Amino acid sequence: MEIIPPKRMIELIREYSAAFKNWPSVMLAIYLHKDKIKCILRNGQIVYLTPKEAVLLAGLKITRLDDSAVKFFFNNIEITLKGWKLSYPGDSFSDYWRINVRGKRVLDIGAGIGDSPIYFSLAGAKEVVAVEIDKRKIELMKENLTYNGITNVIIVDKGVGVKDDENVISWENLVKDYGPFDVAKIDCDGCEKEITPFIKEIPELLIEWDNEYIRKLSIICLKMGTK
């Protein structure tokens, strides 16, 4: 059983209560791995979501939701995101405040459907370089950026690695062609491990690690500390 630190639990309650009137039952149903959860949105709309879908929406002040799109307010601006089930809009608009992007050039690796680039833009980023390899998400990102009037995002439709090929841009060429960067958010389902040796040149980082990799890093660091 995973033990959630008190500080993180307070954050989770804040996020779920922002999206759902019945947040206690929603959180309990997620914990119990229920197949479908009755969710009462803050706008009064009642929807039935899978646990994963409820997690994706936590933190959003939703005004309208259907299978294809979600509408919500952020800083008194109504945002529309098509294809919300393919990305993590709740994380983007309730969790990424942890990095300060105002007036900075932001590298966003794993930009999804455009939710995180839109957040960074609205949070004051000077420019966002949005890297995404999934072609379906790229098309949705273009739609979402246009629909929401976001004009300071450059899309790089590739993955990131150590060598260039048809679908991957090397870290070296990414920085050469699109850098320098002041801030980076990296969530690319595995490429983090490949590019870790090179990212130290960016002053501020927000990285999504998988738990198994964190465990391995912890072991390595402990061993290094004993030498």
Backbone bond lengths (Angstrom), bond angles and torsions (degrees), N, CA, C in turn:
res aa  C-N    CA-C-N  psi(-1)  N-CA   C-N-CA  omega(-1)  CA-C   N-CA-C  phi
1 M - - - 1.467 - - 1.531 109.74 -
2 E 1.307 116.55 129.39 1.458 120.71 -179.95 1.515 110.56 -77.19
3 I 1.324 116.94 129.92 1.455 122.07 177.53 1.518 108.49 -97.01
4 I 1.335 116.67 120.00 1.460 121.41 -177.90 1.523 108.97 -93.29
5 P 1.336 118.04 124.90 1.465 120.98 178.42 1.529 110.75 -58.42
6 P 1.334 118.10 147.03 1.472 121.46 -177.80 1.523 113.98 -53.79
7 K 1.344 116.90 -41.54 1.462 119.71 -179.11 1.521 110.94 -61.98
8 R 1.342 116.48 -42.17 1.460 120.37 179.67 1.520 110.39 -68.91
9 M 1.331 117.66 -36.29 1.463 120.28 178.26 1.524 111.15 -62.54
10 I 1.327 116.89 -39.60 1.471 120.36 177.32 1.530 110.04 -62.66
11 E 1.337 116.19 -41.16 1.468 120.10 178.06 1.523 110.74 -62.85
12 L 1.330 117.36 -43.39 1.465 121.54 -179.96 1.523 111.23 -63.03
13 I 1.310 117.04 -42.62 1.466 120.31 178.15 1.520 109.94 -61.58
14 R 1.326 116.59 -42.25 1.470 120.38 178.24 1.532 110.88 -60.84
15 E 1.330 116.88 -42.12 1.464 120.90 -178.19 1.538 111.41 -68.62
16 Y 1.324 117.16 -47.86 1.464 119.73 -177.32 1.523 111.55 -69.29
17 S 1.319 117.25 -35.36 1.464 119.22 179.06 1.524 111.66 -70.74
18 A 1.338 117.22 -23.63 1.469 120.11 176.23 1.519 111.23 -69.22
19 A 1.337 116.95 -33.10 1.471 120.99 -175.68 1.526 113.01 -94.65
20 F 1.345 117.64 -36.14 1.465 121.25 -169.49 1.534 111.73 -123.62
21 K 1.337 115.55 131.83 1.462 119.60 173.76 1.522 110.76 -65.06
22 N 1.319 116.48 -38.96 1.468 121.82 -178.54 1.535 111.04 -97.07
23 W 1.320 116.04 45.34 1.464 120.69 -173.87 1.529 114.33 -57.44
24 P 1.350 121.09 -35.38 1.470 117.98 179.32 1.527 112.81 -61.41
25 S 1.343 116.50 -43.18 1.463 118.69 -179.47 1.521 111.53 -72.21
26 V 1.321 117.52 -30.61 1.459 120.54 177.14 1.534 109.76 -66.40
27 M 1.322 116.51 -46.95 1.472 120.23 179.83 1.523 111.52 -63.47
28 L 1.334 116.67 -39.70 1.467 120.16 178.73 1.523 110.86 -65.42
29 A 1.342 117.05 -42.25 1.459 120.95 -179.95 1.525 111.60 -63.74
30 I 1.343 116.85 -37.09 1.470 120.50 176.18 1.524 109.64 -64.54
31 Y 1.326 116.87 -44.78 1.460 121.82 179.84 1.529 111.43 -60.53
32 L 1.355 116.14 -35.34 1.463 121.52 -178.39 1.531 112.66 -87.98
33 H 1.340 116.97 1.32 1.470 122.58 177.72 1.537 112.09 59.83
34 K 1.322 116.42 44.31 1.461 120.49 176.45 1.530 110.20 -66.99
35 D 1.334 116.23 147.30 1.466 119.51 -179.44 1.520 112.03 -68.51
36 K 1.329 116.76 -42.53 1.456 122.29 179.12 1.524 109.27 -135.18
37 I 1.319 114.93 143.34 1.456 121.00 -177.00 1.525 109.75 -123.97
38 K 1.333 116.22 129.21 1.462 119.88 173.43 1.521 107.89 -76.37
39 C 1.325 116.06 118.78 1.463 121.59 -177.28 1.522 109.62 -118.67
40 I 1.307 115.49 126.18 1.464 120.47 175.22 1.522 107.27 -103.64
41 L 1.319 115.87 108.93 1.455 120.65 -178.13 1.525 110.32 -71.00
42 R 1.313 116.52 161.47 1.456 121.34 -179.39 1.526 112.44 -62.85
43 N 1.328 116.87 -23.09 1.467 119.95 176.96 1.527 112.23 -83.62
44 G 1.343 117.81 0.93 1.450 122.39 179.23 1.519 114.41 94.40
45 Q 1.314 117.59 -11.54 1.463 121.50 179.13 1.520 110.24 -67.23
46 I 1.331 116.89 135.82 1.460 122.68 178.17 1.522 108.87 -105.74
47 V 1.326 115.92 124.85 1.459 121.52 -179.84 1.518 109.14 -134.41
48 Y 1.313 115.94 157.18 1.462 121.26 176.99 1.528 108.06 -114.16
49 L 1.318 115.00 117.78 1.453 121.59 -172.87 1.521 111.43 -121.78
50 T 1.326 115.70 155.52 1.456 120.17 169.27 1.531 107.42 -75.57
51 P 1.332 117.73 161.45 1.471 118.97 176.39 1.527 113.02 -54.48
52 K 1.333 117.41 -42.19 1.460 120.24 179.98 1.523 111.13 -61.83
53 E 1.331 117.41 -43.12 1.468 120.79 -179.81 1.523 110.96 -63.10
54 A 1.334 116.97 -40.09 1.460 120.24 178.19 1.519 110.82 -63.52
55 V 1.320 116.70 -40.55 1.467 121.32 178.08 1.526 110.48 -61.99
56 L 1.330 117.37 -41.27 1.464 121.34 -178.27 1.523 112.51 -62.44
57 L 1.339 116.72 -28.20 1.461 120.97 -174.14 1.523 113.32 -96.15
58 A 1.314 118.16 -13.43 1.466 121.18 -177.09 1.523 110.96 -56.99
59 G 1.315 116.09 129.55 1.460 121.62 179.88 1.514 114.21 103.34
60 L 1.333 117.26 -12.81 1.469 120.64 -178.00 1.535 111.25 -92.98
61 K 1.308 116.21 138.24 1.468 121.63 175.09 1.529 107.22 -91.25
62 I 1.324 115.24 83.85 1.462 122.48 -167.49 1.523 111.56 -77.18
63 T 1.329 115.34 134.76 1.465 120.91 174.32 1.523 111.81 -105.87
64 R 1.336 117.07 -24.15 1.458 120.87 177.95 1.517 109.09 -161.31
65 L 1.345 115.36 138.53 1.459 120.41 -178.97 1.513 110.75 -139.37
66 D 1.341 116.50 134.17 1.458 121.01 166.86 1.523 107.38 -143.31
67 D 1.310 117.63 -175.87 1.463 120.13 -175.15 1.522 113.33 -64.28
68 S 1.322 117.02 -27.14 1.465 119.69 -174.11 1.513 114.17 -97.06
69 A 1.340 118.17 -25.95 1.465 119.78 -174.29 1.522 111.69 -151.34
70 V 1.332 115.06 154.90 1.460 121.65 172.68 1.523 108.45 -126.46
71 K 1.334 115.02 137.50 1.460 121.71 174.08 1.527 108.28 -113.46
72 F 1.333 117.12 137.33 1.453 120.10 -179.33 1.524 109.78 -157.00
73 F 1.328 115.44 162.10 1.454 120.57 178.90 1.517 110.68 -97.88
74 F 1.322 114.91 138.73 1.461 122.18 172.32 1.527 107.08 -140.06
75 N 1.324 116.67 119.75 1.465 121.41 -177.47 1.522 111.85 52.05
76 N 1.329 115.83 43.52 1.469 123.72 177.82 1.523 113.71 66.52
77 I 1.333 116.70 16.10 1.465 121.67 175.49 1.522 107.83 -114.24
78 E 1.339 116.89 131.30 1.460 119.14 177.85 1.525 109.51 -84.94
79 I 1.314 115.40 123.66 1.461 122.82 -179.09 1.525 108.98 -106.36
80 T 1.331 116.93 140.71 1.456 121.83 173.23 1.519 108.72 -118.64
81 L 1.334 115.70 128.10 1.462 120.99 177.53 1.519 110.05 -123.27
82 K 1.331 115.54 116.60 1.455 120.41 172.90 1.528 109.28 -83.78
83 G 1.337 116.07 145.00 1.457 119.95 177.72 1.515 114.01 73.86
84 W 1.332 117.76 30.99 1.467 121.85 -173.69 1.530 113.52 -59.19
85 K 1.330 117.85 -25.32 1.462 120.39 -178.87 1.526 112.99 -70.75
86 L 1.330 116.84 -13.39 1.465 121.23 -177.91 1.517 113.16 -94.34
87 S 1.338 117.76 0.87 1.458 119.46 -176.67 1.523 109.70 -141.02
88 Y 1.337 116.86 -160.49 1.460 121.84 -175.75 1.534 110.12 -130.19
89 P 1.345 117.18 64.98 1.463 119.05 -175.53 1.520 114.06 -61.45
90 G 1.340 117.44 -33.46 1.458 119.96 178.44 1.517 111.77 -61.85
91 D 1.334 117.14 -44.79 1.463 121.13 177.21 1.525 110.99 -60.74
92 S 1.328 115.71 -45.72 1.461 119.72 -175.76 1.517 112.16 -58.97
93 F 1.341 117.06 -42.95 1.461 120.11 -172.34 1.524 114.11 -99.03
94 S 1.332 118.07 -0.81 1.465 118.40 177.49 1.521 113.01 -129.64
95 D 1.335 118.05 -9.58 1.465 120.84 -174.89 1.521 113.86 -119.45
96 Y 1.330 117.62 -24.32 1.464 119.33 -172.63 1.523 113.74 -83.85
97 W 1.329 117.11 4.35 1.458 120.72 172.77 1.531 111.03 -62.95
98 R 1.332 116.22 -13.19 1.464 120.77 -176.67 1.529 112.48 -64.77
99 I 1.339 116.86 -19.59 1.466 118.85 175.69 1.527 109.35 -115.01
100 N 1.310 115.21 139.48 1.460 121.48 -179.04 1.528 109.56 -89.66
101 V 1.321 117.04 115.17 1.467 120.62 -176.46 1.525 113.05 -110.45
102 R 1.315 117.45 -1.35 1.466 119.83 -174.12 1.526 111.42 -59.93
103 G 1.351 114.66 123.42 1.451 121.53 178.38 1.513 114.43 73.44
104 K 1.344 117.71 12.54 1.463 121.16 -173.96 1.526 112.21 -114.92
105 R 1.335 115.03 160.29 1.463 121.38 173.23 1.526 107.36 -90.38
106 V 1.325 115.46 124.79 1.466 121.40 -172.32 1.520 110.23 -112.93
107 L 1.338 115.74 131.73 1.458 121.88 171.22 1.517 107.33 -99.13
108 D 1.327 116.39 121.59 1.468 122.06 -178.79 1.525 108.58 -117.84
109 I 1.339 116.43 97.62 1.464 121.03 179.29 1.528 108.60 -94.52
110 G 1.322 115.66 119.34 1.458 121.29 -172.21 1.514 109.11 90.86
111 A 1.344 115.13 55.11 1.471 121.26 -171.68 1.516 113.60 -81.09
112 G 1.343 117.23 -5.64 1.460 120.82 174.17 1.512 114.05 59.85
113 I 1.324 115.22 -133.28 1.468 121.83 -178.50 1.519 111.76 -90.40
114 G 1.338 116.41 9.85 1.462 120.55 179.99 1.512 113.62 101.00
115 D 1.327 118.02 1.89 1.461 120.34 -178.23 1.529 111.95 -62.54
116 S 1.335 117.58 -47.37 1.461 118.80 -179.61 1.533 112.39 -70.97
117 P 1.343 120.41 -41.81 1.468 118.04 174.99 1.531 113.30 -59.69
118 I 1.333 116.52 -37.06 1.470 119.44 177.98 1.527 109.87 -64.90
119 Y 1.336 116.30 -43.31 1.468 119.11 178.09 1.523 110.08 -59.85
120 F 1.329 117.84 -49.30 1.462 120.47 -177.34 1.530 111.13 -60.46
121 S 1.319 115.98 -40.07 1.461 119.82 178.73 1.527 111.12 -62.33
122 L 1.337 116.43 -47.35 1.458 120.55 -179.11 1.529 111.75 -69.57
123 A 1.346 116.56 -23.78 1.465 120.79 178.03 1.526 111.95 -82.56
124 G 1.338 116.93 2.22 1.459 120.26 172.42 1.508 116.92 105.92
125 A 1.351 118.03 10.81 1.460 119.59 179.43 1.528 110.51 -61.52
126 K 1.321 115.08 142.17 1.462 119.86 176.61 1.518 110.43 -69.38
127 E 1.337 116.10 -43.67 1.460 122.11 178.88 1.523 108.35 -157.78
128 V 1.341 115.77 147.82 1.465 121.11 179.88 1.525 108.67 -124.96
129 V 1.319 116.38 127.60 1.465 121.80 172.01 1.523 106.67 -100.28
130 A 1.332 115.62 109.15 1.463 122.49 -172.58 1.525 109.87 -100.89
131 V 1.332 116.06 113.66 1.464 122.16 -176.93 1.523 109.16 -104.14
132 E 1.322 116.62 124.97 1.470 121.55 -178.99 1.529 109.28 -151.84
133 I 1.330 116.98 132.75 1.457 121.05 -177.19 1.523 113.03 -96.34
134 D 1.333 117.86 -23.36 1.468 122.39 -175.71 1.535 109.68 -75.57
135 K 1.332 116.61 115.63 1.463 120.98 -174.39 1.526 112.58 -62.56
136 R 1.324 116.39 -37.69 1.469 119.59 179.13 1.525 110.17 -64.31
137 K 1.318 116.88 -43.01 1.460 120.28 179.42 1.525 110.94 -66.65
138 I 1.325 116.98 -35.68 1.458 120.61 179.20 1.525 111.07 -60.87
139 E 1.329 116.54 -44.79 1.465 119.97 178.74 1.520 111.39 -63.11
140 L 1.342 116.44 -41.24 1.464 119.90 177.41 1.529 110.60 -66.27
141 M 1.334 117.31 -37.70 1.455 120.69 177.61 1.518 110.96 -59.97
142 K 1.322 116.54 -45.32 1.460 119.85 179.27 1.529 111.01 -59.69
143 E 1.340 116.28 -43.95 1.468 120.58 178.03 1.520 111.08 -61.93
144 N 1.329 116.44 -46.23 1.460 120.24 -176.03 1.521 112.24 -67.62
145 L 1.327 116.94 -38.56 1.463 119.92 177.22 1.522 110.67 -63.31
146 T 1.316 116.38 -45.79 1.466 120.89 -179.77 1.519 111.26 -64.74
147 Y 1.320 116.36 -47.61 1.471 120.61 -176.79 1.526 111.28 -60.93
148 N 1.338 116.87 -36.64 1.466 120.43 -177.22 1.524 113.47 -93.81
149 G 1.333 116.95 6.71 1.452 121.13 173.70 1.516 114.51 70.42
150 I 1.333 117.26 30.84 1.468 121.58 -179.92 1.528 108.60 -93.75
151 T 1.330 116.63 122.26 1.470 120.45 -172.62 1.529 113.99 -120.43
152 N 1.314 118.42 -1.23 1.471 119.65 -175.78 1.527 112.27 -108.53
153 V 1.335 116.70 34.21 1.461 122.16 179.68 1.531 109.73 -117.65
154 I 1.334 116.23 127.52 1.470 123.04 173.96 1.518 108.09 -102.83
155 I 1.327 117.88 125.18 1.463 122.21 -177.83 1.526 110.29 -96.14
156 V 1.316 116.30 129.10 1.464 122.94 172.78 1.522 106.79 -113.70
157 D 1.344 117.04 109.16 1.463 120.97 -171.32 1.528 112.19 -89.69
158 K 1.329 115.51 59.41 1.466 122.19 179.50 1.524 109.89 -146.80
159 G 1.328 115.45 168.38 1.445 120.48 167.45 1.520 109.25 -86.29
160 V 1.333 116.79 177.39 1.466 121.34 179.54 1.525 109.21 -123.16
161 G 1.339 115.69 135.65 1.457 120.43 179.30 1.512 110.67 -153.15
162 V 1.311 115.70 -158.10 1.465 119.72 -179.90 1.528 112.13 -96.86
163 K 1.345 116.86 -17.38 1.460 121.33 178.93 1.521 110.47 -130.80
164 D 1.334 115.31 150.05 1.466 120.55 178.24 1.520 110.86 -82.72
165 D 1.340 116.17 140.75 1.457 121.13 165.78 1.526 107.55 -150.91
166 E 1.307 117.58 -166.61 1.466 120.75 -173.90 1.528 112.62 -59.03
167 N 1.344 117.04 -35.21 1.467 120.92 -174.74 1.521 113.88 -112.52
168 V 1.334 117.59 1.86 1.463 121.25 -174.77 1.520 110.21 -131.77
169 I 1.317 115.20 137.39 1.461 120.70 171.28 1.527 107.65 -106.91
170 S 1.321 116.47 134.90 1.457 120.22 -179.95 1.524 109.74 -70.70
171 W 1.339 115.66 152.94 1.458 119.67 177.31 1.530 110.50 -56.77
172 E 1.322 116.77 -40.60 1.463 121.26 -179.14 1.522 111.22 -57.98
173 N 1.340 117.12 -47.29 1.461 119.73 -178.11 1.521 112.37 -76.59
174 L 1.319 116.96 -28.31 1.464 119.61 175.34 1.526 110.12 -61.24
175 V 1.315 116.49 -46.62 1.465 120.94 179.90 1.531 110.44 -69.42
176 K 1.343 116.53 -40.41 1.464 120.32 -178.73 1.527 111.78 -65.63
177 D 1.331 116.65 -42.33 1.466 120.56 -174.83 1.525 113.35 -84.19
178 Y 1.343 118.05 -29.71 1.467 120.07 -171.70 1.530 113.92 -125.11
179 G 1.340 118.07 -13.49 1.457 121.09 -177.34 1.520 112.47 -80.96
180 P 1.327 116.41 -173.41 1.467 127.25 0.39 1.528 111.62 -79.92
181 F 1.327 115.86 166.54 1.454 122.08 -178.40 1.525 110.20 -121.70
182 D 1.321 115.58 143.25 1.460 121.44 177.10 1.527 111.78 -91.83
183 V 1.344 114.66 -32.33 1.460 121.53 -174.56 1.525 108.22 -141.54
184 A 1.333 117.04 148.06 1.461 119.89 175.18 1.521 110.91 -138.69
185 K 1.325 115.00 138.70 1.462 122.26 168.20 1.516 106.33 -113.52
186 I 1.335 116.58 125.12 1.460 120.58 -174.25 1.522 109.52 -125.60
187 D 1.317 115.69 115.74 1.471 121.83 178.40 1.524 106.70 -147.17
188 C 1.334 115.85 85.49 1.464 118.94 -169.09 1.527 113.52 -128.87
189 D 1.338 116.99 26.37 1.466 121.64 172.19 1.523 113.14 51.79
190 G 1.320 117.01 50.04 1.458 119.76 173.58 1.509 115.89 122.58
191 C 1.338 118.07 -28.97 1.470 118.31 -177.65 1.523 111.47 -68.40
192 E 1.351 116.71 -17.33 1.465 120.15 178.12 1.528 111.19 -52.76
193 K 1.347 115.59 -40.70 1.464 120.17 -176.29 1.528 111.17 -65.70
194 E 1.345 116.62 -35.25 1.467 120.32 -178.89 1.518 112.81 -73.42
195 I 1.316 116.70 -38.35 1.464 119.24 -171.62 1.523 113.46 -96.90
196 T 1.334 117.44 -3.38 1.466 120.63 -178.92 1.527 113.25 -50.45
197 P 1.344 119.75 -43.28 1.472 118.98 -178.01 1.527 114.32 -62.66
198 F 1.343 117.63 -15.98 1.464 119.98 -172.32 1.531 113.58 -106.24
199 I 1.336 117.98 -12.94 1.465 119.24 -169.08 1.522 113.73 -84.32
200 K 1.332 117.64 -2.41 1.459 120.15 -177.54 1.522 112.66 -64.61
201 E 1.340 117.08 -15.72 1.460 119.81 -179.89 1.522 112.47 -75.11
202 I 1.346 117.96 -11.87 1.457 121.14 179.26 1.530 108.67 -93.77
203 P 1.342 118.03 125.40 1.467 121.32 -172.65 1.528 114.91 -61.28
204 E 1.343 117.97 -36.84 1.473 120.08 -175.28 1.522 109.49 -133.05
205 L 1.336 115.45 131.03 1.463 121.21 -174.60 1.521 111.56 -131.55
206 L 1.335 115.04 143.59 1.465 121.96 168.33 1.522 106.05 -126.73
207 I 1.332 116.78 112.28 1.458 121.44 -173.20 1.515 110.52 -122.03
208 E 1.342 116.65 133.93 1.457 122.86 174.14 1.523 108.12 -93.07
209 W 1.346 116.74 113.19 1.463 121.43 177.55 1.519 109.64 -105.02
210 D 1.340 117.19 148.61 1.454 118.78 169.69 1.523 108.69 -81.78
211 N 1.353 116.03 151.64 1.461 121.31 -173.09 1.522 112.75 -59.96
212 E 1.344 117.32 -36.94 1.457 120.48 -178.25 1.533 110.44 -65.16
213 Y 1.335 116.44 -39.24 1.459 119.01 179.94 1.531 110.87 -69.42
214 I 1.333 116.80 -37.47 1.460 120.33 176.44 1.528 109.82 -60.70
215 R 1.337 116.71 -41.47 1.460 120.81 179.84 1.530 110.30 -61.44
216 K 1.338 116.85 -43.90 1.463 120.32 179.39 1.523 111.41 -64.47
217 L 1.334 117.04 -41.75 1.461 120.71 178.69 1.521 111.01 -62.67
218 S 1.344 116.08 -39.33 1.457 120.59 -179.94 1.520 110.51 -62.67
219 I 1.342 116.34 -41.56 1.463 120.98 179.33 1.526 110.53 -64.11
220 I 1.339 116.30 -44.35 1.467 120.92 178.93 1.521 110.68 -59.95
221 C 1.349 116.25 -45.58 1.456 120.64 -178.34 1.535 111.29 -64.30
222 L 1.339 116.59 -38.11 1.458 120.40 178.36 1.529 110.78 -64.38
223 K 1.344 115.97 -42.35 1.457 120.29 179.27 1.524 111.10 -64.26
224 M 1.343 114.88 -41.32 1.461 118.76 179.56 1.529 110.53 -64.22
225 G 1.320 115.70 -33.72 1.454 119.95 -178.59 1.510 113.94 -71.44
226 T 1.333 116.27 -17.33 1.456 119.71 -179.04 1.517 113.01 -91.64
227 K 1.349 116.49 -7.34 1.463 119.31 -178.03 1.516 111.97 -85.28
